[in-house]
Amino acid sequence: MSTSVLSLYRRLTRWPCGRWLFARAVCFKAPYFATIAPRFLSLEPGRCEVAIRDRRRVHNHIGTVHAIALCNLAELAAGVMTDATIPASMRWIPKGMSVEYLKKATGPLCGVATPDIAVVEAATGYDLPVTVVVNDRSGEAVFRARIAMWVSPRSKH
């Protein structure tokens, strides 16, 4: 699936509403991500940029974007970036996440996921740390996550 998510993105984004269609396809495959109504702004090997709007359905009791919505955005951006970056012979799964809430998250937000180390093809599994920084409309970081991805060879069967 590694190359297929990137090729699907490239195919769909040539068309009007292509980014919207891509987001719907991702949310169909992993339905929980639909709760934040993501918009993919860019996807390339080593980088994924996803935006969410400030809607009531992602708010907490104080009217800011809920911590779990931010975690959802981070995991989505990191997962799609990882899928678009690793060799086709490899697979991935998130192992853990550490997060920092830097300031109140309000307004539209944009998360950017990048790997912390070079992604390689390997005969055995390895940890791939991915950093996701979520910025507000002024470009100020409001949230940061480090997601531990486990990357391993696909089974031969």
Residue frames relative to the residue before (quaternion, step in Angstrom):
aa qw qx qy qz dx dy dz
M 1.0000 0.0000 0.0000 0.0000 0.00 0.00 0.00
S 0.4634 0.7197 -0.4366 0.2768 3.59 1.15 -0.43
T 0.7554 0.3484 -0.2248 0.5074 3.57 0.68 -0.99
S 0.6009 0.5952 -0.3781 0.3764 3.60 1.06 -0.54
V 0.6401 0.5086 -0.3534 0.4546 3.64 0.95 -0.69
L 0.6658 0.4843 -0.3032 0.4799 3.59 0.98 -0.78
S 0.6709 0.4770 -0.3113 0.4749 3.61 0.91 -0.81
L 0.6152 0.5255 -0.3511 0.4712 3.61 1.05 -0.65
Y 0.6357 0.5201 -0.3250 0.4687 3.58 0.95 -0.85
R 0.6862 0.4886 -0.2889 0.4548 3.58 0.83 -0.97
R 0.6516 0.5116 -0.3140 0.4638 3.58 1.02 -0.79
L 0.7274 0.4609 -0.2559 0.4393 3.56 0.78 -1.04
T 0.6939 0.5045 -0.3026 0.4152 3.60 0.92 -0.81
R 0.4971 0.6221 -0.4386 0.4165 3.59 1.24 0.12
W 0.7175 0.4496 -0.2150 0.4867 3.56 1.22 -0.57
P 0.5888 -0.5208 0.4528 0.4208 3.59 -1.20 0.38
C 0.8230 0.1678 -0.1748 0.5137 3.58 -1.00 0.87
G 0.3441 0.7799 -0.4680 0.2330 3.60 1.25 0.27
R 0.6427 0.5069 -0.3284 0.4714 3.59 1.01 -0.76
W 0.6211 0.5296 -0.3276 0.4758 3.57 1.06 -0.77
L 0.6606 0.5018 -0.3046 0.4680 3.60 0.91 -0.90
F 0.6326 0.5255 -0.3328 0.4613 3.58 0.99 -0.81
A 0.6507 0.5085 -0.3167 0.4666 3.60 0.91 -0.90
R 0.6444 0.5128 -0.3268 0.4636 3.59 0.98 -0.80
A 0.6403 0.5240 -0.3266 0.4569 3.60 0.99 -0.80
V 0.6498 0.5011 -0.3139 0.4776 3.59 0.95 -0.88
C 0.6937 0.4736 -0.2785 0.4658 3.59 0.91 -0.90
F 0.5824 0.5449 -0.3775 0.4706 3.60 1.17 -0.42
K 0.6739 0.4897 -0.2822 0.4757 3.57 1.00 -0.88
A 0.7790 0.1035 -0.0285 0.6178 3.60 1.05 -0.82
P 0.2284 -0.8642 0.4278 0.1342 3.61 0.38 1.25
Y 0.5924 0.5965 -0.3930 0.3725 3.63 0.97 -0.61
F 0.6058 0.5801 -0.3605 0.4080 3.60 1.07 -0.63
A 0.5474 0.6215 -0.3954 0.3973 3.60 1.18 -0.41
T 0.5501 0.6389 -0.3960 0.3638 3.62 1.14 -0.44
I 0.7274 0.3859 -0.2439 0.5124 3.60 1.17 -0.43
A 0.3130 -0.7785 0.4863 0.2441 3.63 1.30 -0.04
P 0.0254 0.8550 -0.5171 0.0298 3.60 0.66 1.10
R 0.1580 -0.7294 0.6547 0.1199 3.52 -1.35 0.47
F 0.2806 -0.7623 0.5616 0.1574 3.58 -0.65 1.09
L 0.2265 -0.7958 0.5525 0.1001 3.55 -0.69 1.12
S 0.7845 -0.1203 0.0740 0.6038 3.57 1.10 -0.68
L 0.0079 -0.7660 0.6428 -0.0009 3.52 -1.26 0.57
E 0.1925 0.7283 -0.6373 0.1626 3.51 -0.90 1.06
P 0.6497 -0.4825 0.3643 0.4609 3.60 -1.14 0.29
G 0.8203 0.2284 -0.1917 0.4880 3.57 -0.81 1.04
R 0.8053 0.1524 -0.0951 0.5649 3.62 1.20 0.02
C 0.0517 0.7603 -0.6460 0.0441 3.53 -1.06 0.91
E 0.1041 -0.7909 0.6028 0.0190 3.55 -0.87 1.00
V 0.0073 0.8043 -0.5888 0.0793 3.57 -0.67 1.21
A 0.1719 -0.7895 0.5841 0.0772 3.56 -0.97 0.90
I 0.0850 -0.7471 0.6526 0.0934 3.52 -1.32 0.46
R 0.4151 -0.6840 0.5399 0.2614 3.52 -1.20 0.59
D 0.4961 -0.6255 0.5157 0.3110 3.53 -1.27 0.48
R 0.1108 0.7962 -0.5754 0.1509 3.55 -0.06 1.37
R 0.6471 -0.5376 0.3780 0.3865 3.53 -1.17 0.57
R 0.6580 0.5500 -0.3219 0.4012 3.59 0.94 -0.80
V 0.7069 0.3928 -0.2783 0.5182 3.62 1.22 -0.20
H 0.4950 0.6826 -0.4119 0.3455 3.59 1.27 0.15
N 0.3634 -0.6644 0.6032 0.2504 3.49 -1.38 0.36
H 0.7593 -0.4021 0.2688 0.4355 3.58 -1.29 -0.17
I 0.7103 0.4195 -0.2772 0.4926 3.64 1.18 -0.29
G 0.6058 -0.6281 0.3269 0.3628 3.58 1.28 0.31
T 0.5809 0.5323 -0.4023 0.4662 3.58 1.21 0.35
V 0.6486 -0.4958 0.3756 0.4387 3.58 -1.24 0.18
H 0.5018 -0.6988 0.4426 0.2531 3.53 -0.80 1.14
A 0.6135 -0.5845 0.4023 0.3466 3.55 -1.11 0.78
I 0.6849 0.4804 -0.2978 0.4598 3.59 0.92 -0.81
A 0.5864 0.5389 -0.3740 0.4751 3.61 1.12 -0.51
L 0.6385 0.5103 -0.3181 0.4802 3.58 1.06 -0.74
C 0.6390 0.5109 -0.3168 0.4800 3.58 1.01 -0.79
N 0.6246 0.5399 -0.3201 0.4647 3.57 1.05 -0.84
L 0.6452 0.5116 -0.3044 0.4788 3.58 0.96 -0.90
A 0.6672 0.5076 -0.2997 0.4553 3.59 0.91 -0.91
E 0.6845 0.4775 -0.3001 0.4620 3.59 0.84 -0.91
L 0.6261 0.5338 -0.3355 0.4587 3.59 1.02 -0.75
A 0.6864 0.4770 -0.2909 0.4656 3.60 0.77 -1.00
A 0.6728 0.4968 -0.2977 0.4604 3.59 0.91 -0.89
G 0.6739 0.5077 -0.3008 0.4446 3.59 0.91 -0.85
V 0.6806 0.4683 -0.2949 0.4802 3.57 0.88 -0.91
M 0.6265 0.5228 -0.3388 0.4684 3.60 1.00 -0.76
T 0.6591 0.5049 -0.3133 0.4609 3.58 0.89 -0.92
D 0.6584 0.5178 -0.3065 0.4522 3.57 0.91 -0.91
A 0.7009 0.4608 -0.2633 0.4764 3.58 1.01 -0.80
T 0.7083 0.4905 -0.2439 0.4452 3.59 1.22 -0.41
I 0.6796 0.5059 -0.3157 0.4273 3.60 0.88 -0.85
P 0.5917 -0.5574 0.4336 0.3887 3.59 -1.18 0.49
A 0.6330 -0.5650 0.3833 0.3649 3.58 -1.18 0.63
S 0.6398 0.5403 -0.3226 0.4412 3.60 1.17 -0.51
M 0.6852 0.4598 -0.2695 0.4964 3.59 1.29 -0.19
R 0.1770 -0.7407 0.6351 0.1293 3.55 -1.36 0.33
W 0.2177 -0.7872 0.5678 0.1021 3.58 -1.25 0.29
I 0.0194 0.7517 -0.6587 -0.0249 3.49 -1.38 0.32
P 0.4479 -0.6739 0.4935 0.3190 3.62 -0.95 0.72
K 0.2644 -0.7782 0.5582 0.1138 3.57 -1.04 0.91
G 0.7922 -0.1447 0.1363 0.5770 3.56 1.10 -0.61
M 0.1533 -0.7775 0.6052 0.0752 3.50 -1.32 0.33
S 0.0776 -0.7431 0.6602 0.0770 3.53 -1.08 0.77
V 0.1220 -0.8229 0.5547 0.0147 3.56 -0.93 0.90
E 0.1484 -0.7410 0.6470 0.1015 3.50 -1.34 0.49
Y 0.2127 -0.7420 0.6246 0.1189 3.54 -0.89 1.01
L 0.2071 -0.8512 0.4778 0.0657 3.56 -0.26 1.31
K 0.7656 -0.1444 0.0929 0.6200 3.57 1.17 -0.63
K 0.6866 -0.4556 0.3385 0.4543 3.59 -1.24 0.22
A 0.2933 -0.7622 0.5585 0.1456 3.53 -0.90 1.01
T 0.1560 0.7767 -0.5906 0.1535 3.57 -0.47 1.23
G 0.7579 0.3502 -0.2796 0.4741 3.53 -1.23 0.49
P 0.7037 -0.4038 0.3214 0.4883 3.57 -1.25 -0.17
L 0.1708 -0.7943 0.5809 0.0502 3.54 -1.07 0.85
C 0.1365 -0.7823 0.6044 0.0628 3.53 -1.17 0.64
G 0.1506 -0.7937 0.5870 0.0526 3.55 -0.80 1.08
V 0.1116 -0.7808 0.6134 0.0393 3.55 -0.97 0.93
A 0.1441 -0.7960 0.5865 0.0396 3.55 -0.75 1.14
T 0.0617 0.7737 -0.6269 0.0676 3.54 -0.99 0.96
P 0.4736 -0.6562 0.4905 0.3234 3.62 -1.06 0.61
D 0.4470 -0.7008 0.4944 0.2541 3.57 -1.11 0.70
I 0.7612 0.2058 -0.1283 0.6015 3.58 1.26 -0.39
A 0.6400 -0.5019 0.3992 0.4232 3.56 -1.27 0.21
V 0.3510 -0.7083 0.5759 0.2086 3.55 -1.04 0.84
V 0.0074 -0.8169 0.5745 -0.0509 3.55 -0.78 1.08
E 0.4681 -0.5946 0.5561 0.3437 3.50 -1.32 0.28
A 0.0094 0.8194 -0.5705 0.0561 3.59 -0.84 0.94
A 0.5195 -0.6392 0.4764 0.3075 3.55 -1.21 0.54
T 0.7546 0.2369 -0.1512 0.5929 3.59 1.25 -0.38
G 0.6283 -0.5535 0.3965 0.3766 3.54 -1.29 0.29
Y 0.0299 -0.7943 0.6066 0.0179 3.55 -1.23 0.48
D 0.5226 -0.6173 0.4931 0.3205 3.54 -1.30 0.46
L 0.0778 -0.7665 0.6370 0.0242 3.54 -0.97 0.95
P 0.1761 -0.7850 0.5840 0.1084 3.60 -0.33 1.17
V 0.1063 -0.7786 0.6180 0.0228 3.56 -0.99 0.98
T 0.2038 -0.7664 0.5981 0.1162 3.57 -0.91 0.92
V 0.0737 -0.7597 0.6453 0.0328 3.52 -1.06 0.88
V 0.0866 -0.7709 0.6304 0.0281 3.55 -0.83 1.05
V 0.1616 -0.7754 0.6062 0.0717 3.56 -0.87 1.04
N 0.1190 -0.8048 0.5814 0.0127 3.54 -0.74 1.16
D 0.4271 -0.6623 0.5459 0.2844 3.55 -1.23 0.53
R 0.7583 -0.4091 0.2467 0.4436 3.59 -1.27 0.04
S 0.6600 0.4887 -0.3179 0.4739 3.61 1.17 -0.45
G 0.5596 -0.6213 0.3783 0.3971 3.59 1.29 -0.07
E 0.5099 0.6431 -0.4202 0.3872 3.58 1.29 0.10
A 0.4654 -0.6797 0.4948 0.2768 3.57 -0.94 0.92
V 0.1343 -0.7973 0.5862 0.0522 3.56 -0.86 1.01
F 0.7892 0.0983 0.0036 0.6062 3.57 1.24 -0.51
R 0.0162 -0.7732 0.6339 0.0111 3.54 -1.14 0.71
A 0.0527 -0.7873 0.6142 0.0119 3.54 -1.01 0.87
R 0.1410 -0.7250 0.6635 0.1197 3.50 -1.24 0.56
I 0.1076 -0.8108 0.5754 0.0032 3.52 -0.54 1.23
A 0.2873 -0.7466 0.5812 0.1491 3.53 -0.86 1.05
M 0.0992 -0.7847 0.6116 0.0185 3.55 -0.53 1.22
W 0.2399 -0.7235 0.6261 0.1644 3.53 -1.09 0.77
V 0.0879 -0.7907 0.6058 -0.0015 3.55 -0.62 1.21
S 0.0886 0.8044 -0.5773 0.1088 3.57 -0.77 1.05
P 0.6248 -0.5387 0.3921 0.4070 3.59 -1.21 0.40
R 0.4980 -0.6137 0.5166 0.3295 3.57 -1.13 0.66
S 0.5327 -0.6100 0.4667 0.3555 3.56 -1.11 0.62
K 0.5471 -0.6514 0.4351 0.2949 3.57 -1.10 0.72
H 0.5930 0.6178 -0.3573 0.3728 3.61 1.18 -0.42
